[in-house]
Amino acid sequence: MNLNEVMKFVESEYIVINNTPCELCGGNFLTESVGLSFDSGKAENITQCVCENCGHEREFSFRAPFINTMNAEVSTEELN
């Protein structure tokens, strides 16, 4: 994946979050933190969110195919 593809992938995650209403009050989620998790060798973006209305917390998990778990070195050519 090149950098443009990675950015589109991440942007699609925020589209999902922004279009998912709080299950308690219907409010919008705000991002509190973003991190990576590795489950069985598969990378995932983990986004912790909180409802702007009621404070309900929710974790969103998205696969991160642009993270190569087998090769920690990323060349600058791959990012262009």
Order of alpha helices (4+ residues) and beta strands (2+ residues): alpha-beta-beta-beta-alpha
